[in-house]
Amino acid sequence: MRKQQILRIILSFGCLGLVTTANAGDLSQSDQALRQRFEAIVEYEKEQLLDDIQKSQDALVIVEFVLKVQVSRGGQQQPARERKHRVNGTTVRPDGLTICSASAADPSESLSAASRGRVKVNLSVLSAKIILNDGTEIEAKTVFKDPDLDLLFVKPKEADRDFAHVTLDATRVPGMLDTTVSLNRLDLSTNRAVVVTVGAVRGIIEGPPKYFVILPMPPGLPVFDEEGRCFGMYLRRKNASGIPAGNALALPAEDILDTMDQIPPERKPEPKPDTEPKEPPEKVAPAPAEPA
């Protein structure tokens, strides 16, 4: 589809309308030079897109939570236990600010709803860490949560480096059938191999908030246009019962950036009081009076 569109543009404007409806496979021998131009443009766009993907893939991380799990059945509360829980995350700022799905990080609401109220699950986060793709583990903390948009923000406790990140672009709003490029990583048994999936916008849910229906993808992952601009992230939308459920949809970057503006600024640590004993100031003898 995209090759045909580019080709029509080249033929219409580059050759004064010589042919306006040709497909990539329908060119005559006299048009071979034009075809080479067309293929060169497509190959250039492919190389540019692959370069953008290469820069973005290290921003796809794992966020690991240690959760305290409290389950209640039939009014009887079971002993609390701890468990590790991993979800997808995408780093969106050089300081390591990372976005993951709030409902994926805390599935208690969905679990309780699935049991039709017979089981109540309460989860609380004891600790968090961001696991980079080279295996480095960064101690992290939760800084903001918007359950309505399924957004959870975590950040390294110590920001002593710049992190690979995806830049959210609020200026790019795709339309129906526009090309999309989605990134995902496989599990640890594949060394977290990157998977690139090319698709298209198949539906638009008008908001607020607006969502793009693209592909069945896990939540917490970015989606790009054909020029490598990140126009949104896959997150879960609440159903009629108010529970995040179903396949993840693409939430526009504009809504995500607006939510990021609500993150409270970090408080700078107050200086510690000086508790060391201070030596008394030296007494200075008065100078002798000059003779009259």
C-alpha positions in Angstrom: 0.0 0.0 0.0 2.7 2.5 1.0 4.9 1.6 -2.0 2.0 2.2 -4.3 1.2 5.5 -2.7 4.8 6.7 -3.0 5.0 5.5 -6.5 1.8 7.4 -7.5 3.3 10.6 -6.0 6.6 10.1 -8.0 4.8 9.4 -11.2 2.3 12.2 -10.8 4.7 14.9 -9.8 8.2 13.7 -10.9 7.1 12.7 -14.4 4.4 15.3 -15.1 1.6 12.8 -14.8 2.9 10.3 -17.3 1.3 7.4 -15.4 -0.9 7.9 -12.4 -2.3 4.5 -11.5 0.7 2.1 -11.9 1.6 -0.4 -9.2 5.1 -1.4 -8.3 5.0 -4.5 -10.4 3.3 -2.9 -13.5 6.2 -0.7 -14.8 7.3 -1.0 -18.4 10.9 -1.3 -19.4 11.1 2.4 -20.2 10.2 3.2 -16.6 13.1 1.2 -15.0 15.0 4.3 -14.0 11.9 5.6 -12.2 11.4 2.3 -10.5 15.0 2.4 -9.2 14.3 5.9 -7.8 11.2 4.5 -6.1 13.0 1.5 -4.6 15.8 3.8 -3.4 13.3 5.9 -1.5 11.6 2.9 0.1 15.0 1.5 1.1 16.1 4.8 2.6 12.9 5.0 4.7 13.4 1.4 5.8 17.0 2.2 6.9 15.9 5.3 8.7 13.1 3.4 10.5 15.5 0.6 11.5 17.9 3.2 12.9 15.1 4.7 15.0 14.1 1.3 16.3 17.8 0.5 17.2 17.8 3.7 19.3 14.5 2.9 20.9 14.8 -0.8 21.7 16.9 -0.3 24.9 14.1 1.8 26.3 12.0 -1.4 26.6 12.7 -2.6 30.1 11.3 -4.9 32.8 9.9 -3.5 36.0 10.0 -5.9 38.8 7.8 -5.4 41.9 7.9 -7.2 45.2 4.3 -7.3 46.3 2.6 -8.1 49.6 -0.4 -10.2 48.7 -3.5 -10.4 51.0 -6.3 -12.7 50.0 -9.7 -12.9 51.6 -12.1 -15.8 50.9 -15.6 -15.9 52.2 -14.7 -13.3 54.8 -11.7 -15.2 56.1 -8.4 -13.6 55.6 -5.5 -15.8 54.6 -1.9 -15.1 55.8 -0.1 -12.4 53.8 2.7 -13.5 51.5 5.2 -11.8 49.3 5.8 -12.5 45.6 7.8 -11.0 42.7 5.8 -9.7 39.8 7.3 -8.5 36.5 5.7 -6.3 33.8 6.7 -4.5 30.7 7.9 -0.9 31.0 9.1 1.9 28.6 11.5 4.5 29.7 10.4 7.9 28.4 13.0 10.4 29.9 16.8 10.5 30.2 16.4 10.5 34.0 14.9 7.0 33.8 11.2 7.8 34.3 9.5 4.7 33.1 5.8 4.0 32.3 4.1 0.6 32.8 0.5 -0.5 32.9 -1.1 0.2 36.3 -3.5 -2.7 35.9 -0.6 -5.1 34.9 1.4 -4.0 37.9 -1.5 -4.4 40.3 -4.0 -6.9 39.0 -6.0 -7.1 42.2 -9.0 -5.3 40.8 -9.3 -7.7 37.8 -8.7 -10.8 40.0 -11.4 -9.8 42.4 -13.8 -9.0 39.6 -13.1 -12.4 37.9 -14.1 -14.2 41.1 -17.4 -12.2 41.1 -16.7 -10.9 44.6 -16.0 -14.3 46.2 -12.3 -13.6 46.6 -10.9 -10.2 47.4 -7.2 -9.5 46.6 -5.3 -6.6 48.1 -1.8 -5.9 46.8 0.7 -3.4 48.1 4.1 -2.6 46.6 7.1 -3.3 49.0 9.8 -2.5 46.5 10.5 -2.0 42.8 13.4 -2.2 40.4 14.0 -1.5 36.7 15.9 -4.2 34.9 17.7 -3.0 31.9 18.4 -5.2 28.8 22.0 -5.8 29.8 20.7 -7.3 33.1 21.5 -4.2 35.2 19.1 -3.8 38.1 18.2 -0.3 39.2 16.4 0.3 42.5 13.3 2.3 41.7 10.2 3.9 43.3 6.7 4.6 42.3 6.2 8.3 41.7 2.7 8.6 40.3 -0.4 6.6 39.3 -3.4 7.3 37.1 -5.7 4.3 37.3 -8.2 5.9 34.9 -5.6 5.9 32.1 -3.9 2.7 33.3 -0.6 4.7 33.8 2.0 3.9 36.5 5.2 5.9 36.6 8.4 4.5 38.3 11.7 6.2 38.5 15.2 5.2 39.7 16.0 6.2 43.2 19.4 7.4 42.2 19.6 9.2 38.9 23.3 9.1 38.3 23.3 8.4 34.6 21.3 9.0 31.4 19.0 6.2 30.3 18.0 5.1 26.8 14.5 6.4 26.3 11.7 6.9 23.9 10.6 10.4 23.1 6.8 10.8 23.2 5.6 12.9 20.2 2.2 14.6 20.9 2.3 16.3 17.4 1.8 13.0 15.6 -1.9 11.9 15.6 -2.4 9.0 13.1 -5.6 8.5 11.1 -7.5 5.4 10.0 -5.3 2.9 8.1 -2.1 4.9 8.8 1.0 2.6 9.1 2.1 1.7 12.7 5.3 0.0 14.0 5.1 -1.7 17.4 8.0 -2.9 19.5 8.0 -5.9 21.9 10.5 -8.1 23.5 10.3 -11.9 23.9 11.0 -13.6 27.3 14.3 -14.3 28.9 14.8 -17.7 27.2 15.3 -15.7 23.9 17.6 -13.1 25.6 14.7 -10.7 25.2 14.9 -10.6 21.4 13.2 -7.6 19.9 10.1 -8.2 17.8 9.0 -5.5 15.3 5.4 -5.7 14.1 4.1 -3.5 11.2 0.4 -2.8 11.3 -2.2 -0.1 10.8 -4.7 1.9 12.7 -7.8 -0.3 12.4 -10.2 1.8 14.5 -10.3 5.0 16.5 -12.3 5.3 19.8 -13.2 8.9 20.2 -12.8 10.1 23.8 -12.0 11.5 26.0 -9.7 9.8 26.1 -9.1 8.8 22.6 -7.7 5.3 21.8 -6.3 3.7 18.6 -7.2 0.1 17.9 -4.1 -1.4 16.3 -2.8 -4.9 17.3 -3.3 -7.2 20.2 -0.2 -6.2 22.2 0.9 -6.5 25.9 0.4 -3.2 27.8 3.3 -1.0 28.7 4.9 -0.9 25.2 5.3 2.0 22.7 3.9 2.3 19.2 5.5 4.4 16.4 4.5 5.7 13.0 6.4 4.8 9.8 8.8 7.7 10.4 9.8 6.4 13.9 7.8 8.9 15.9 6.3 7.5 19.1 2.7 8.6 19.1 1.4 6.5 22.0 1.6 3.5 24.2 -0.4 0.3 24.6 -2.5 0.4 27.8 -5.7 -1.1 29.0 -9.0 0.7 28.7 -11.7 0.3 31.4 -14.8 -1.6 30.4 -18.4 -0.8 31.2 -17.9 -2.1 34.7 -14.9 0.2 35.3 -12.4 -2.6 35.2 -9.3 -2.5 32.9 -9.7 -5.5 30.6 -9.3 -6.8 27.1 -6.5 -6.2 24.7 -4.4 -3.1 25.2 -5.2 -0.1 23.0 -2.9 2.8 22.1 -3.3 5.8 24.3 -2.1 9.0 22.5 1.2 10.6 23.6 -0.7 13.9 24.4 -2.7 12.3 27.2 0.5 10.6 28.6 2.4 13.9 28.5 -0.4 15.7 30.2 -0.4 13.1 33.0 3.4 13.4 33.3 3.0 17.1 34.0 1.0 16.1 37.2 3.9 14.2 38.7 4.9 16.1 41.9 8.4 17.5 41.8 10.9 15.7 43.9 11.8 17.3 47.2 15.5 18.1 47.6 16.9 16.5 50.8 17.1 19.1 53.6 20.7 19.7 54.9 21.5 17.7 58.0 21.9 19.8 61.1 25.5 20.3 62.3 25.7 18.3 65.5 29.4 18.5 66.0 30.4 20.6 69.0 31.9 23.9 68.0 34.9 25.3 69.7 34.3 28.6 71.5 35.6 31.6 69.7 39.0 32.8 70.8 39.0 35.8 73.1 41.0 38.7 71.7 42.6 40.9 74.3 41.9 44.6 73.8 44.7 46.6 72.3 46.6 48.9 74.8 45.6 52.5 74.8 48.0 54.9 73.1 49.7 57.5 75.4 48.2 60.9 75.2 
